[in-house]
Every structure is written in C-alpha cells, then in structure tokens.
Amino acid sequence: MIGVRKRVPGSYRDKDLVYAATARCPCGAGLAHTRRAGLASWDCSSILKGDAIEEGAPGSVQHTDPLPFTFYEIKSEAQPSAKGATTRP
C-alpha cells in the first residue's frame, strides 16, 4: 500500500490535524487525520498539508496510502495512553 502521491489542493494546517502518537509514513512525516468529520482514515501529514512533492518531480518520495480507521489501529496523540507522544512537527 505504498505509492507516490500528488499534492493536495487546499492544504490543511497543523492546527487542523490530529497526529498519530508514533506511526509515521515511509517519507518520515507523521500520520494524521483532519479534525473535521468525513475523513475516516490516517494519511501522511505531508500530503494533507500540501508539502509533498509531485510525482515524478526531483526529490519525490513514496507515501503510504490512506489507512482507514476500520482496518488500522493507530494510536492518536490525543489518547491518554499515548502519554504525550506525538509525531507532530
């Protein structure tokens, strides 16, 4: 489930995202999801913020595909059991 992804038009900001406590994308950025309802999966925060380099451009890297909440158990930075851990930049 790894592939090169394009930039997202209408990027999110860090304050719009909930980050994973420890899980990261293969590119090194933390996994995140938006605070708004409707996005029911973890995704690379670099893609959500629009920082990812377009496919085929110099310096482009591989990113994970969106990971649906129903299939993946990833601990959020907001969970008490995360004990303050976060992948937030």
PyMOL CGO cylinders between C-alpha atoms (Angstrom):
from pymol import cmd
from pymol.cgo import CYLINDER

trace = [
    CYLINDER, 0.00, 0.00, 0.00, 2.82, 2.39, -0.74, 0.3, 1, 1, 1, 1, 1, 1,
    CYLINDER, 2.82, 2.39, -0.74, 2.68, 4.71, -3.71, 0.3, 1, 1, 1, 1, 1, 1,
    CYLINDER, 2.68, 4.71, -3.71, 3.76, 8.15, -4.85, 0.3, 1, 1, 1, 1, 1, 1,
    CYLINDER, 3.76, 8.15, -4.85, 1.05, 10.76, -4.24, 0.3, 1, 1, 1, 1, 1, 1,
    CYLINDER, 1.05, 10.76, -4.24, 0.46, 14.26, -5.58, 0.3, 1, 1, 1, 1, 1, 1,
    CYLINDER, 0.46, 14.26, -5.58, -0.01, 17.49, -3.61, 0.3, 1, 1, 1, 1, 1, 1,
    CYLINDER, -0.01, 17.49, -3.61, -3.41, 18.14, -2.12, 0.3, 1, 1, 1, 1, 1, 1,
    CYLINDER, -3.41, 18.14, -2.12, -5.04, 21.37, -3.29, 0.3, 1, 1, 1, 1, 1, 1,
    CYLINDER, -5.04, 21.37, -3.29, -6.46, 23.36, -0.36, 0.3, 1, 1, 1, 1, 1, 1,
    CYLINDER, -6.46, 23.36, -0.36, -3.88, 22.24, 2.18, 0.3, 1, 1, 1, 1, 1, 1,
    CYLINDER, -3.88, 22.24, 2.18, -4.55, 21.75, 5.88, 0.3, 1, 1, 1, 1, 1, 1,
    CYLINDER, -4.55, 21.75, 5.88, -2.52, 23.39, 8.65, 0.3, 1, 1, 1, 1, 1, 1,
    CYLINDER, -2.52, 23.39, 8.65, -1.06, 21.65, 11.71, 0.3, 1, 1, 1, 1, 1, 1,
    CYLINDER, -1.06, 21.65, 11.71, -3.86, 23.05, 13.89, 0.3, 1, 1, 1, 1, 1, 1,
    CYLINDER, -3.86, 23.05, 13.89, -6.44, 21.34, 11.60, 0.3, 1, 1, 1, 1, 1, 1,
    CYLINDER, -6.44, 21.34, 11.60, -4.85, 17.91, 12.07, 0.3, 1, 1, 1, 1, 1, 1,
    CYLINDER, -4.85, 17.91, 12.07, -4.73, 15.23, 14.76, 0.3, 1, 1, 1, 1, 1, 1,
    CYLINDER, -4.73, 15.23, 14.76, -1.40, 13.42, 14.60, 0.3, 1, 1, 1, 1, 1, 1,
    CYLINDER, -1.40, 13.42, 14.60, -0.53, 9.82, 15.38, 0.3, 1, 1, 1, 1, 1, 1,
    CYLINDER, -0.53, 9.82, 15.38, 1.42, 9.22, 18.57, 0.3, 1, 1, 1, 1, 1, 1,
    CYLINDER, 1.42, 9.22, 18.57, 4.19, 7.16, 16.93, 0.3, 1, 1, 1, 1, 1, 1,
    CYLINDER, 4.19, 7.16, 16.93, 3.13, 5.95, 13.45, 0.3, 1, 1, 1, 1, 1, 1,
    CYLINDER, 3.13, 5.95, 13.45, 4.91, 7.55, 10.50, 0.3, 1, 1, 1, 1, 1, 1,
    CYLINDER, 4.91, 7.55, 10.50, 4.71, 7.49, 6.71, 0.3, 1, 1, 1, 1, 1, 1,
    CYLINDER, 4.71, 7.49, 6.71, 7.68, 5.92, 4.84, 0.3, 1, 1, 1, 1, 1, 1,
    CYLINDER, 7.68, 5.92, 4.84, 8.68, 9.51, 3.90, 0.3, 1, 1, 1, 1, 1, 1,
    CYLINDER, 8.68, 9.51, 3.90, 9.27, 10.24, 7.61, 0.3, 1, 1, 1, 1, 1, 1,
    CYLINDER, 9.27, 10.24, 7.61, 6.30, 12.56, 8.22, 0.3, 1, 1, 1, 1, 1, 1,
    CYLINDER, 6.30, 12.56, 8.22, 3.79, 11.66, 10.94, 0.3, 1, 1, 1, 1, 1, 1,
    CYLINDER, 3.79, 11.66, 10.94, 0.45, 10.13, 10.06, 0.3, 1, 1, 1, 1, 1, 1,
    CYLINDER, 0.45, 10.13, 10.06, -2.54, 12.39, 10.71, 0.3, 1, 1, 1, 1, 1, 1,
    CYLINDER, -2.54, 12.39, 10.71, -6.24, 12.91, 10.06, 0.3, 1, 1, 1, 1, 1, 1,
    CYLINDER, -6.24, 12.91, 10.06, -8.33, 16.05, 9.94, 0.3, 1, 1, 1, 1, 1, 1,
    CYLINDER, -8.33, 16.05, 9.94, -10.37, 17.30, 12.87, 0.3, 1, 1, 1, 1, 1, 1,
    CYLINDER, -10.37, 17.30, 12.87, -13.33, 17.72, 10.51, 0.3, 1, 1, 1, 1, 1, 1,
    CYLINDER, -13.33, 17.72, 10.51, -15.81, 14.90, 10.07, 0.3, 1, 1, 1, 1, 1, 1,
    CYLINDER, -15.81, 14.90, 10.07, -15.74, 12.98, 6.82, 0.3, 1, 1, 1, 1, 1, 1,
    CYLINDER, -15.74, 12.98, 6.82, -12.11, 11.89, 6.61, 0.3, 1, 1, 1, 1, 1, 1,
    CYLINDER, -12.11, 11.89, 6.61, -12.14, 8.46, 8.24, 0.3, 1, 1, 1, 1, 1, 1,
    CYLINDER, -12.14, 8.46, 8.24, -8.54, 7.45, 7.64, 0.3, 1, 1, 1, 1, 1, 1,
    CYLINDER, -8.54, 7.45, 7.64, -4.96, 8.18, 8.63, 0.3, 1, 1, 1, 1, 1, 1,
    CYLINDER, -4.96, 8.18, 8.63, -2.85, 9.78, 5.91, 0.3, 1, 1, 1, 1, 1, 1,
    CYLINDER, -2.85, 9.78, 5.91, 0.60, 11.28, 5.52, 0.3, 1, 1, 1, 1, 1, 1,
    CYLINDER, 0.60, 11.28, 5.52, 0.64, 14.73, 7.15, 0.3, 1, 1, 1, 1, 1, 1,
    CYLINDER, 0.64, 14.73, 7.15, 2.95, 15.96, 4.39, 0.3, 1, 1, 1, 1, 1, 1,
    CYLINDER, 2.95, 15.96, 4.39, 0.25, 15.19, 1.83, 0.3, 1, 1, 1, 1, 1, 1,
    CYLINDER, 0.25, 15.19, 1.83, -2.55, 16.68, 3.95, 0.3, 1, 1, 1, 1, 1, 1,
    CYLINDER, -2.55, 16.68, 3.95, -0.56, 19.91, 4.39, 0.3, 1, 1, 1, 1, 1, 1,
    CYLINDER, -0.56, 19.91, 4.39, 0.35, 20.06, 0.69, 0.3, 1, 1, 1, 1, 1, 1,
    CYLINDER, 0.35, 20.06, 0.69, 4.09, 19.73, 1.34, 0.3, 1, 1, 1, 1, 1, 1,
    CYLINDER, 4.09, 19.73, 1.34, 4.55, 16.54, -0.68, 0.3, 1, 1, 1, 1, 1, 1,
    CYLINDER, 4.55, 16.54, -0.68, 6.47, 16.87, -3.93, 0.3, 1, 1, 1, 1, 1, 1,
    CYLINDER, 6.47, 16.87, -3.93, 4.52, 15.94, -7.08, 0.3, 1, 1, 1, 1, 1, 1,
    CYLINDER, 4.52, 15.94, -7.08, 5.03, 12.51, -8.56, 0.3, 1, 1, 1, 1, 1, 1,
    CYLINDER, 5.03, 12.51, -8.56, 7.97, 12.34, -10.94, 0.3, 1, 1, 1, 1, 1, 1,
    CYLINDER, 7.97, 12.34, -10.94, 9.49, 15.63, -9.76, 0.3, 1, 1, 1, 1, 1, 1,
    CYLINDER, 9.49, 15.63, -9.76, 13.06, 15.59, -8.45, 0.3, 1, 1, 1, 1, 1, 1,
    CYLINDER, 13.06, 15.59, -8.45, 13.07, 14.66, -4.78, 0.3, 1, 1, 1, 1, 1, 1,
    CYLINDER, 13.07, 14.66, -4.78, 9.67, 12.93, -4.83, 0.3, 1, 1, 1, 1, 1, 1,
    CYLINDER, 9.67, 12.93, -4.83, 9.31, 10.11, -2.29, 0.3, 1, 1, 1, 1, 1, 1,
    CYLINDER, 9.31, 10.11, -2.29, 6.89, 7.29, -1.62, 0.3, 1, 1, 1, 1, 1, 1,
    CYLINDER, 6.89, 7.29, -1.62, 3.97, 7.76, 0.78, 0.3, 1, 1, 1, 1, 1, 1,
    CYLINDER, 3.97, 7.76, 0.78, 1.55, 5.35, 2.38, 0.3, 1, 1, 1, 1, 1, 1,
    CYLINDER, 1.55, 5.35, 2.38, -1.97, 5.12, 1.01, 0.3, 1, 1, 1, 1, 1, 1,
    CYLINDER, -1.97, 5.12, 1.01, -4.75, 6.34, 3.34, 0.3, 1, 1, 1, 1, 1, 1,
    CYLINDER, -4.75, 6.34, 3.34, -5.24, 3.86, 6.19, 0.3, 1, 1, 1, 1, 1, 1,
    CYLINDER, -5.24, 3.86, 6.19, -8.98, 3.55, 7.05, 0.3, 1, 1, 1, 1, 1, 1,
    CYLINDER, -8.98, 3.55, 7.05, -9.85, 3.68, 10.75, 0.3, 1, 1, 1, 1, 1, 1,
    CYLINDER, -9.85, 3.68, 10.75, -11.90, 0.48, 10.39, 0.3, 1, 1, 1, 1, 1, 1,
    CYLINDER, -11.90, 0.48, 10.39, -8.85, -1.57, 9.35, 0.3, 1, 1, 1, 1, 1, 1,
    CYLINDER, -8.85, -1.57, 9.35, -5.92, 0.04, 11.17, 0.3, 1, 1, 1, 1, 1, 1,
    CYLINDER, -5.92, 0.04, 11.17, -5.43, 0.65, 14.89, 0.3, 1, 1, 1, 1, 1, 1,
    CYLINDER, -5.43, 0.65, 14.89, -3.14, 3.66, 15.15, 0.3, 1, 1, 1, 1, 1, 1,
    CYLINDER, -3.14, 3.66, 15.15, -2.83, 5.48, 18.45, 0.3, 1, 1, 1, 1, 1, 1,
    CYLINDER, -2.83, 5.48, 18.45, -3.69, 9.19, 18.32, 0.3, 1, 1, 1, 1, 1, 1,
    CYLINDER, -3.69, 9.19, 18.32, -1.64, 11.84, 20.10, 0.3, 1, 1, 1, 1, 1, 1,
    CYLINDER, -1.64, 11.84, 20.10, -4.90, 12.75, 21.89, 0.3, 1, 1, 1, 1, 1, 1,
    CYLINDER, -4.90, 12.75, 21.89, -5.27, 9.33, 23.58, 0.3, 1, 1, 1, 1, 1, 1,
    CYLINDER, -5.27, 9.33, 23.58, -4.26, 9.32, 27.26, 0.3, 1, 1, 1, 1, 1, 1,
    CYLINDER, -4.26, 9.32, 27.26, -2.37, 6.07, 26.74, 0.3, 1, 1, 1, 1, 1, 1,
    CYLINDER, -2.37, 6.07, 26.74, -0.04, 7.89, 24.27, 0.3, 1, 1, 1, 1, 1, 1,
    CYLINDER, -0.04, 7.89, 24.27, 1.45, 9.64, 27.34, 0.3, 1, 1, 1, 1, 1, 1,
    CYLINDER, 1.45, 9.64, 27.34, 2.24, 12.79, 25.37, 0.3, 1, 1, 1, 1, 1, 1,
    CYLINDER, 2.24, 12.79, 25.37, 3.87, 11.04, 22.40, 0.3, 1, 1, 1, 1, 1, 1,
    CYLINDER, 3.87, 11.04, 22.40, 3.24, 12.71, 19.05, 0.3, 1, 1, 1, 1, 1, 1,
    CYLINDER, 3.24, 12.71, 19.05, 4.61, 12.81, 15.51, 0.3, 1, 1, 1, 1, 1, 1,
    CYLINDER, 4.61, 12.81, 15.51, 3.60, 16.48, 15.25, 0.3, 1, 1, 1, 1, 1, 1,
    CYLINDER, 3.60, 16.48, 15.25, 6.45, 18.60, 13.80, 0.3, 1, 1, 1, 1, 1, 1,
]
cmd.load_cgo(trace, "trace")
